[in-house]
């Protein structure tokens, strides 16, 4: 029986080591995802600001090159009720 308990303890110790390694790896991946989210947020803000800049207007075109809409300054945002928010 003694060797059985020793084997179980060895397996438990090995599992603990693997869990610790996974936790370190998870922390690294989480940090990378956090950076990716910040980068994406920054890019999105830059795109929105570019669309709202008074000197330029953003034109959206479809695959055939047809103009779909033009946005420029000022742009009013509409809420869920359909009313202008006054922005």
MOSUL-V96980 format. One record per residue. N is the residue number from 0. RES is the residue in one small letter. SS is DSSP state (H for helix, E for strand, L for the rest). NEAR is the number of other ideal C-beta (glycine too) atoms within 12 Angstrom. Layout:
BEGIN
n;res;ss;near
N;RES;SS;NEAR
N;RES;SS;NEAR
END
This chain:
BEGIN
n;res;ss;near
0;x;L;7
1;x;H;8
2;x;H;9
3;x;H;10
4;x;H;11
5;x;H;12
6;x;H;13
7;x;H;14
8;x;H;14
9;x;H;14
10;x;H;14
11;x;H;14
12;x;H;14
13;x;H;14
14;x;H;14
15;x;H;14
16;x;H;14
17;x;H;14
18;x;H;14
19;x;H;14
20;x;H;14
21;x;H;14
22;x;H;14
23;x;H;14
24;x;H;14
25;x;H;14
26;x;H;14
27;x;H;14
28;x;H;14
29;x;H;14
30;x;H;14
31;x;H;14
32;x;H;14
33;x;H;14
34;x;H;14
35;x;H;14
36;x;H;14
37;x;H;14
38;x;H;14
39;x;H;14
40;x;H;14
41;x;H;14
42;x;H;14
43;x;H;14
44;x;H;14
45;x;H;14
46;x;H;15
47;x;H;16
48;x;H;17
49;x;H;18
50;x;H;23
51;x;H;21
52;x;L;17
53;x;L;14
54;x;L;11
55;x;L;14
56;x;L;18
57;x;E;22
58;x;E;15
59;x;E;14
60;x;E;12
61;x;L;10
62;x;L;7
63;x;L;7
64;x;L;9
65;x;L;10
66;x;E;13
67;x;E;13
68;x;E;14
69;x;E;14
70;x;E;22
71;x;L;17
72;x;L;17
73;x;L;15
74;x;L;21
75;x;L;15
76;x;L;15
77;x;E;12
78;x;L;11
79;x;L;7
80;x;L;7
81;x;L;9
82;x;L;11
83;x;E;12
84;x;L;13
85;x;L;10
86;x;L;12
END
